Amino acid sequence: MAGPTRDHLDWPFFDASHRAYAERVDVFAASGAIASIDHHDVDKACRSLVRALGDAGLLTAAVGPIGADEKPIDSRLVCLARETLAWHDGLADFAFAMQGLGTGAIGLAGAPDLRAAVLPKARSGEWLAAFALSEKDAGSDVGAMACAARVDGDHYVLDGEKTWISNGGIADVYTVFARTGEAPGTRGISAFVVFADDPGFSITERIDIIAPHPLATIRFDNTRIPASRRLGAPGEGFKVAMRTLDIFRASVAAAANGFARRALDEALTHAKTRKMFGGALADLQLTQGALGDMATGIDAAAMLTYRAAWRRDVQKLPTTREAAMAKMTATETAQSVIDRAVQMFGGRGVRSGEMVEKLYREIRALRIYEGATEVQKLIIARELLAAK
């Protein structure tokens, strides 16, 4: 298959710059840069994918801004990249997304010297980035965070653990959130930059999941870092984290849409070529009904996704509710679409290595990370109640 359909690029959410960038991502995917990478070594594959994305100049859309003269991140570009990369390869999407998420807070709240030191290397793919927020007992409930940082002269000393950290174990730079105690709950959290070679930083566990991605538990034991590596003011770490997630949450929906579009394309090809009862699988009304549901669900999810990104980019308005709606709808829809594709493939659908089987494993995590579906419902309801 050559690539995903581009009908939605005609929607009014996009302009010529978005269509041009989408074409660049298509060219990158068609170049063999993804297909040539050995996915059996996940760590090596991620490094290679990030470097290839950097060499192609595509990471500029996800990482930035470095200086005051640069434009802020355009969420629609990030979404378009993730949708296309996810259609081709889940690990390529992951590699692109983590460069943005891992450095987003640095671009938003880092000092000029820190931005200049980190962001160019992240853009080029020389450095890999990670976003360290979650803990064993503090996932959706960030206020329960236990990892702490105390002031010691002109330094901070970090102690504690973070887990489920994407790129954990292979990242060069980590955005870390720790309790600094200015106030109870989320108001007493600050954000910091930690480098992989900082004394006292270690990897305590590598975590294997059903769709192989680099994940780890990381630990800080008297990890001493300069105060200049704090992002924003003391106690504003939660705000920095939420601003970062607001930029990238809609892009999780876009990745889900990419997975769903690939599943639909696989299902269409299979339905038209699979012989059954003297005709093709596509001739059956049940099959046609399923395909109609799949296509409609994908377009509805895409509308919500790009509405959220457009609202942030163009209207400059908060997108907490809109991004939550997009993330919830797109991931749940993609799960349904992919499940139907697997069912349509029959026994082939659960054979290891089959594309729809890979998609089935890829989509499951998206319904959990960056806020599980249940949390998105709470966010939507909270925003509705606050508006009344």
C-alpha positions in Angstrom: 0.0 0.0 0.0 1.3 3.4 -1.0 0.0 5.4 1.9 -3.1 6.9 3.6 -5.7 8.8 1.7 -5.5 12.5 1.9 -9.1 13.6 1.3 -9.3 15.4 4.7 -6.5 17.8 3.7 -9.2 19.7 1.8 -11.0 20.5 5.0 -10.8 24.1 6.1 -8.6 23.3 9.1 -5.6 23.3 6.8 -3.7 25.7 4.6 -1.0 25.2 1.9 1.8 24.8 4.5 0.1 21.9 6.1 -0.5 20.2 2.8 3.2 20.7 1.9 4.4 19.3 5.2 2.0 16.3 4.8 3.6 15.6 1.4 7.1 15.7 3.0 6.0 13.1 5.5 4.6 11.0 2.7 7.9 11.3 0.8 9.9 10.3 3.9 7.7 7.2 4.4 7.9 6.2 0.8 11.7 6.6 0.8 12.2 3.3 2.7 13.6 5.1 5.8 11.0 3.2 7.9 11.0 -0.1 6.1 14.8 -0.4 6.2 15.0 -0.3 9.9 15.3 -3.6 11.9 12.5 -3.5 14.4 13.7 -6.6 16.3 16.0 -4.4 18.3 13.5 -1.8 19.6 16.1 0.5 21.2 18.3 0.6 18.1 15.2 1.0 15.9 14.0 4.0 17.9 17.4 5.7 17.7 17.6 5.1 14.0 14.0 6.4 13.4 14.6 9.5 15.4 17.8 10.2 13.5 16.1 9.6 10.1 13.2 11.9 11.1 15.8 14.5 12.1 17.8 14.2 8.9 14.6 14.6 6.9 13.9 17.9 8.8 10.5 16.6 10.1 11.2 17.0 13.8 11.2 20.8 13.5 7.4 20.5 13.6 7.5 18.7 17.0 10.4 20.3 18.7 10.6 24.0 19.5 10.7 27.0 19.6 14.4 27.5 20.3 14.4 31.3 20.1 11.9 34.1 20.4 11.9 34.6 16.7 10.5 31.1 16.0 6.8 30.3 15.8 5.3 28.1 18.4 4.5 24.4 17.7 1.6 24.0 15.2 -0.6 21.2 16.6 -2.0 20.5 13.1 1.5 19.7 11.7 2.1 17.4 14.7 -1.2 15.7 14.1 -0.6 15.2 10.4 2.8 13.7 11.0 1.5 11.3 13.6 -1.5 10.2 11.5 0.8 9.4 8.6 3.6 7.8 10.5 1.1 5.7 12.5 -0.5 4.5 9.2 3.0 3.2 8.2 4.5 2.1 11.5 3.7 2.4 15.2 7.3 2.7 16.3 7.9 5.6 13.8 4.9 7.4 15.2 6.2 6.8 18.8 9.7 8.1 17.9 8.4 11.3 16.4 5.9 11.9 19.2 8.4 11.5 22.1 10.8 14.0 20.6 8.0 16.5 20.9 6.5 15.5 24.2 9.9 15.0 25.8 11.1 18.5 24.9 7.7 20.4 24.9 8.1 21.7 28.4 11.7 22.9 27.7 10.4 24.9 24.7 7.6 26.3 26.8 9.4 27.2 30.0 13.1 26.6 29.7 15.7 29.3 30.0 17.2 30.5 26.7 20.6 28.8 27.4 18.8 25.5 28.2 16.7 25.7 25.1 19.7 26.4 23.0 21.6 23.4 24.5 18.9 20.8 24.2 16.4 21.6 21.4 18.7 21.7 18.4 20.0 18.2 19.3 16.5 16.9 19.7 15.5 18.4 16.4 18.4 16.8 14.6 17.7 13.4 16.2 21.1 13.4 17.9 19.5 13.3 21.3 16.4 11.3 22.3 14.0 12.9 24.8 11.6 11.6 27.5 8.8 12.9 29.6 8.9 11.6 33.2 5.6 12.3 35.0 4.0 9.0 36.0 4.8 7.1 39.1 3.7 3.7 40.5 0.9 5.4 42.6 0.6 8.6 40.6 -0.6 8.2 37.1 -3.9 10.0 36.4 -3.7 11.4 40.0 -0.6 13.6 39.5 -1.2 15.1 43.0 -0.2 11.8 44.6 3.4 12.3 43.3 6.1 11.2 45.7 9.3 11.8 43.8 10.8 14.9 45.5 13.3 17.7 44.8 14.8 19.8 47.6 16.8 23.0 47.3 20.5 22.8 48.2 22.2 26.1 47.6 22.0 26.8 43.8 21.1 23.2 43.1 18.2 20.8 43.5 18.6 17.3 44.8 16.1 14.7 43.4 15.0 11.5 45.1 12.4 8.9 44.0 11.2 6.9 41.1 9.2 7.4 37.9 7.7 4.5 35.9 6.1 3.9 32.5 8.6 6.3 31.0 8.6 6.2 27.2 12.2 6.2 25.9 13.3 5.4 29.4 16.7 3.7 29.2 17.6 5.2 25.8 16.8 8.9 26.2 19.6 11.5 26.6 17.4 14.1 28.2 14.4 13.7 30.5 11.8 16.3 31.5 11.1 15.3 35.1 8.4 16.4 37.5 9.0 16.3 41.3 7.4 17.5 44.4 9.0 20.7 45.8 6.4 21.4 48.5 5.4 25.0 47.8 1.7 23.9 48.4 -0.3 20.7 48.7 -1.2 18.6 45.8 -0.4 19.7 42.2 0.5 23.2 43.3 3.7 21.9 44.9 5.3 20.3 41.9 8.2 21.7 39.8 9.7 20.6 36.5 13.3 19.9 35.8 15.7 18.7 33.0 17.8 15.7 33.9 20.5 14.3 31.6 21.1 10.6 31.4 24.7 10.9 32.7 23.8 12.9 35.8 25.2 11.2 38.9 22.5 9.4 40.9 20.2 8.8 37.8 19.6 5.1 37.0 17.3 2.7 35.1 15.9 0.2 37.6 13.6 -1.8 35.2 12.9 -2.1 31.5 9.2 -2.7 30.8 8.0 -5.0 28.0 4.5 -4.3 26.6 2.4 -5.9 23.9 3.4 -3.4 21.2 7.2 -3.2 21.7 8.3 0.3 22.6 11.1 1.4 24.9 9.7 1.9 28.4 11.4 1.9 31.8 11.3 2.7 35.5 13.9 5.4 36.3 15.3 6.3 39.7 16.9 9.3 41.3 19.3 8.9 44.3 20.6 12.2 45.5 20.6 13.4 41.9 22.1 16.9 42.1 21.2 19.3 39.2 21.7 23.1 38.8 18.7 25.3 39.6 19.0 26.7 36.1 17.6 23.4 34.9 14.2 24.1 36.5 11.5 24.8 34.0 9.4 27.7 35.0 8.9 29.0 38.5 8.9 26.8 41.6 5.6 25.0 42.1 4.5 25.5 38.5 5.5 22.1 37.2 1.9 20.9 37.0 0.9 23.9 34.9 3.9 23.3 32.6 3.0 19.6 32.3 -0.7 20.4 31.4 0.4 23.0 28.8 2.7 20.4 27.3 0.0 17.7 27.2 -2.5 20.2 25.7 -0.2 20.6 22.7 0.2 16.9 22.1 -3.0 15.3 23.4 -4.8 15.9 20.1 -1.9 14.2 18.3 -2.6 11.0 20.3 -6.0 11.1 18.6 -4.3 11.7 15.3 -2.1 8.6 15.8 -5.2 6.6 16.6 -6.8 7.8 13.4 -3.7 6.7 11.5 -4.0 3.2 12.9 -7.7 3.1 12.1 -7.2 4.3 8.5 -4.6 1.6 8.0 -7.0 -1.0 9.4 -9.8 0.2 7.1 -7.4 0.1 4.1 -6.3 -3.4 4.9 -10.0 -4.5 5.4 -11.1 -3.0 2.1 -8.3 -4.8 0.2 -9.0 -8.1 1.9 -12.8 -7.8 1.4 -12.4 -7.2 -2.3 -10.0 -10.1 -2.8 -11.2 -12.8 -0.4 -13.4 -15.3 -2.2 -16.4 -16.5 -0.3 -19.7 -18.2 -1.3 -19.1 -17.8 -5.0 -18.2 -14.1 -4.8 -16.1 -11.8 -2.7 -16.3 -11.0 1.0 -17.1 -7.4 0.0 -20.3 -8.6 -1.7 -21.9 -9.5 1.7 -24.2 -6.9 3.2 -22.7 -7.5 6.7 -19.3 -6.7 5.3 -20.5 -3.5 3.7 -22.3 -2.4 6.8 -19.1 -2.9 8.8 -17.1 -0.9 6.3 -19.6 1.9 6.4 -19.5 2.1 10.2 -15.6 2.0 10.1 -15.3 4.8 7.6 -17.9 7.0 9.3 -16.3 6.6 12.7 -12.9 7.5 11.4 -14.1 10.7 9.8 -16.0 11.7 12.9 -12.9 11.2 15.0 -10.7 13.1 12.6 -13.1 16.0 12.6 -12.8 16.2 16.4 -9.0 15.8 16.2 -8.4 18.6 13.8 -11.0 20.9 15.4 -9.1 20.7 18.6 -5.8 21.4 16.9 -7.2 24.2 14.8 -8.9 25.8 17.9 -5.5 25.9 19.6 -3.4 27.0 16.6 -5.8 29.6 15.0 -8.3 30.7 17.7 -5.6 30.6 20.4 -8.2 29.2 22.8 -8.0 26.5 25.5 -8.5 23.0 24.1 -8.7 21.0 27.3 -12.3 19.8 26.6 -11.9 19.6 22.8 -8.6 17.6 23.0 -10.2 15.2 25.6 -13.1 14.6 23.3 -10.8 14.0 20.4 -8.5 11.7 22.3 -11.4 9.7 23.8 -13.3 9.3 20.5 -10.4 8.6 18.3 -8.8 5.9 20.4 -12.1 4.2 21.2 -13.2 4.4 17.5 -9.8 3.0 16.4 -10.1 0.1 18.8 -13.5 -0.7 17.3 -12.3 -0.3 13.7 -9.2 -2.5 14.2 -11.2 -5.1 16.0 -13.6 -5.3 13.1 -10.8 -5.6 10.6 -9.3 -8.5 12.6 -12.7 -10.2 12.6 -13.0 -9.7 8.9 -9.6 -11.3 8.3 -10.7 -14.4 10.3 -7.8 -16.7 11.3 -5.3 -14.5 9.5 -6.3 -11.6 11.7 -4.7 -13.1 14.8 -1.6 -14.5 13.1 1.6 -12.9 14.5 3.1 -10.4 12.1 -0.1 -9.7 10.1 -0.7 -6.0 9.8 -4.1 -6.0 11.5 -2.6 -8.1 14.4 0.1 -5.5 14.8 -2.5 -2.7 14.8 -4.5 -4.6 17.4 -1.6 -4.5 19.8 -0.6 -0.9 18.9 -4.0 0.6 19.6 -4.6 -0.8 23.0 -2.0 1.4 24.8 -3.4 4.6 23.2 -6.7 4.2 25.2 -4.6 4.4 28.4 -1.6 6.7 28.0 -1.8 10.5 28.2 -5.0 10.0 30.1 -7.2 6.9 29.9 -10.6 7.1 28.3 -12.3 7.2 31.7 -10.1 10.2 32.7 -11.0 12.0 29.5 -14.7 11.6 30.4 -14.0 13.2 33.8 -12.1 16.1 32.1 -15.0 16.7 29.7 -17.6 16.7 32.4 -15.4 19.0 34.6 -15.1 21.5 31.8 -18.8 21.4 31.1 -19.7 22.0 34.8 -17.2 24.8 35.1 -18.7 26.6 32.2 -22.2 26.7 33.8 
